[in-house]
Amino acid sequence: MQGVLEGFSTIGIVIVLGFLLAHFKVVGAESQLLLSRLVIFVATPALLFRLLSRADVAAAFSSNLVVAAASAVTTAAVYVAVARRVWQRETPDIVVGALSSAYVNAGNLGLPIAVYVLGDGAYVAPTLLLQLVVFTPTAFAILDTSAHGRRPSVGRALGQPFRNPITVASLLGLAMALTHWPLSGAVTRPLDLVGAMAVPGALLAYGISLRLGPRPMNGDAAGEVVLVTLLKLVFQPGVAYLLGSQVFGLEGQSLLAVTLIAGLPTAQNIFIYATRYGRGSVLARDAIFVTTMLSVPALLIIAAVLA
């Protein structure tokens, strides 16, 4: 369990740093906005391009990818159905809630857990690729379309994802991996340097929001946070386990991998996305906080039962 504890402690320390910076008035709300913009427009595209350009794409297209996709889509669908019926949320808020319910922290926590707990970082690749290449562009397309307040033409709707730097960087990185196009150090070194800012920048922005914004579970989204937490930490890994064991015949380390990764908490970048579009940011922030805290015992239980 060393990888689980190390991953959570690393994230927690950087979040606390952001909280303290805001508490002692070293930074303010404008700093949070600036960090969020830098992360989403500059650092994250650079990081995703480099991650995907070096990915083993062929190895990722396996039963693990199907299980990850099916469990995430099923979880998001349950949230959408409940949110529309019970809270009558608008489309942008529902998108953020669905992402909070099903989009796992595959980068910040998934990679160290895959390496230290599962013994192979490749286990997280299917989920990482799925989220970066399919879920994120799809969510951005819906959010971008909703932001215009009108129904766009088919051409404009299809072109929306390609106007987002994260989507463009992800697709370019995937193309590099498929074609094995070589990149010189003059290109990769600046990208690595800028991309290294993505994770700490997102975590610092999140920590600042915890100090300057409403306290977690103290707003109108409390009921939705409970739903998101149950979906994220119980329902999604449960679906992954059932699909993996009963449908695809996975067992041992492979079954542990798909279940453990599906049970990861909500990714911090969902808060960045919510802040960027100005919708559902409190729900995203609270969901990240609660699922991250509760996922520690949840992941330990999963590992203890299936290991």
N, C-alpha and C positions, 0 to 999 in steps of 0.2 A: 504493500500500500504506500510505499515511499513516494511513487510518482504522483499519486492522488494528493497526498499531503503537500508535496513540494509545489505542485501546480497551484493549489489553492493558496498556499502561503505567499507565493510570488505575486499573484493577483491581488491578494488582500493588502499586502504591504504598499503596493503602488496606489491602490484606491485610498488607503488611509493617508498617504502622502498628499493626494489631491484634496482630501477633506481638510487636512491640517493647513495646507496652503490657503484655502478659502477661509478657514476659521481664524487664522492670524492675519487675514486681510492682505496677504501677499498678492493674491489674485482675486478677481471679481467675476461677475456674471459675463462681462465682455470677454474675459480670458477663456471661459468655458466655450463661448460661441466661436472664438478664434481657433481654439484647439479642435473643435468639432469640424470646422471647415477645412482646416489643414489635413486632418485625418481622412476625411471622405474625398477630398478633391486631389490630394497630393500623395500622402503617405500610403494609404490603403491600396490605391491602384499600383504603386510601385511594388509593394509587398506581394500582392496577388499575382502580378505578372511574373515575378521571380519564382514564387512557389509553384505556379502552374507550368512555367517553362521547363522546370526540372522534374515534373511529375511523371511517373510511369503510368501513362494513360491506359495501356492495354491491361495492366494488372488490376486497374480500378473497375473495369467493366466486368463484374462478376456477380454472383448471387448476393454478395454483401451490398453492392450498389442497389440492387432491386429491393432488398430488405430495408435499407436506409430510406429509399424513396417512398416505399409503401407505408412505412410507419410514420414518416413525417407528414405525408399527404393526408393520411387518415386522421392524425392528431389535429392538423390544421382544419380539416373539414368539420370535426366535432366542435372546435371552438367557433367557427363561422356560424354553424347552425344554432348554437346556444346564444351567441352574441346578438344575432339578428332577432331571435325570438324573445329573449329576456330583456336585453338592454337596448335593442333597436339602434345599434351603432351605425354610423355612416361608413361608407366603403374605406376611406383612408385609415380610420381607427381600427376597422376590422382587419385590414392588412397588417398593421402593426401588432395587433393582438394575436393573429395567426402566426406571425413570425416569432413572437415571444413564446408561443406554445410549442413550436416545432423546430426552431432553428437553433441547433446546438452549438456550444462553444468548442468547435472542432479544432481551432487553431491554438488558442491560449491554454486550454486544458486538454483537449483531445490529443495533441501531439505528445506532450510529456507523459500522459497516461498510457498512450499506445506504446511508447518506448519503454517506460519503466515497469508498467504493470503487465502489458501484453507481450513485451519483448520485441516488437516490430512496429516501427512508425508507419509502415504501409497500411496497417489496418484502418487508419483514419482517412486514407486517401479517397475512398469512394464517397464518404459523406462530405469531405471538404470540397471535392470537385462538384458534387451535386449541388451544394449550397451556393458555390461561387458562380457556376456556369448556368444553372437553371433557376433556383429559387430566388436569388438576389436580382437577376435581370427581370424576372417575371414580376416580382414585387415592385421594382422601380418603374416598370412599364405602367402598372396600375396606378401607382402613386403619382407619377408624372401626368398621366391622363386625367386623373381626378383634380390635380392642381389647376388645370386649365379651365375647369368649370363647364366644359362642353365636350360633346362627343366628337373625337377627331376622325379624319378620314382613315381608311384602311392603311394607306401608305404611311400616314403619320403615326398611327398606332404601332405598326410594325417597326418603324424607325426609332421610336422612343427609347428603347433600351440602348441603342447605339449612340445616344447623346449623353449617356452617363459614363464618367471616366472609369468607374469601378467595373462596369460591364465590358467596356472596350478593352481595358487592361486584362481582364480575365480571359476574354476570347483570344487576344493576341498571345497571351502566355500559353493557352491551350494549343494554338496553332504552332508555336515554337516547339512545344513538346512533341507534337505529331510529326513535324517535319525535321526535327533534330537540327534546326538552324543554329549554327554556332554564333555566339555573341562574344565580342572582345571585352577585355577587362575595362576598357574606357567606357563601355556602356553599362556593364554589370555593377561596377563598384559604386557609381553614383546612385543607381537604383537601390542597391543594398543599403547604402547609407541613409537615403530618404525613407525607404521602406521600414527601417528599424524604428522609425518614429511612430508607426501606426499603432502598435499595441500599447506602449506606455502612454501615448497621447490620448487614446480612447479611455484608458483606465483613469488617467488624471482628470479628464473631463467628467467622467462618471463620479469620481470622488468629490469634485467641486460641486456637482449637482446635489449630492447627498447633504452637503452643508448649507447650500443656498436655497434649495428647493424645499417643498413640503417633506416632512418626515415619511419614510416608507410605511405603507399600510395606514396612512393617516389621511387619505383622500377619498374621492368618490369612486376610485377604481379598486377599492379593497376587495369587493366581491369577485371582480374579474381576476384579480391577482391570485385568489384562492383557486379559481378554475384553472388558470394557466399553470399554477404550480402542480396541481394534481395531474393535469395532462402531460406536463413536461417530465415529471419525475416518476410517475406511476404508469400512466396509460401508454406513452410512447415506448418506453423500454419493454412494457408488457406485450405490446403488439409486435415489436421486433423479435422478442423471444419466441412468441407463438409462430410467427412466420418462419423464422430461422429453423426452429426445431421441427415443426409439423409440416411445413410446405417444402422447404429446401433441404431438409435433412441435415442441417448443420449440427455439430456437436463439439464438445471440448473447447479448445481455444477459439475456434471460429465463432461458436455460439456465444461465448463470453464476450468476444469483441463486439459483435453487432448489438448485443444487449447493453453492454457498458457504454458504448458510444452514444446509443440512443438515449441513455439516461443522463447525459451531460447537461448542465444547466444552460439557461438561455445565454446566447452570446452577447458580449458587451456591445458589439457593433450595431445591434438592433436599437440601442439607445441613440447611437449616432445617427442612424437612419431616421428615427422618429424626430430627433431634434432638427435635422435637415429639412424635413417636410412640415414641421410644426404640428404634428398630430400624434396623439397617444404617447407622448414622451414620459408622462408620469407612470402610466401602466408599464411601459418598457423598463423604466428605471426600477420600479418596485419589483417587477417580475425577475429582473436580473439579480437584485439583492436577495430576494427570498429563495429563489431556486439555487443560487450559488451557496447560500448558507445551508440549506437543507440537503443539497446534493452530496455533501460530504458523507453523512450517514447512509444516504440512499446508495451511493456508489460502493461503499464498503459492504453493504448488505448484498448487493448484486454480486460483487466479487467473491464474497464468502460463500454464497449459495452455489454459484456456478463454477468457481475455480476448481 
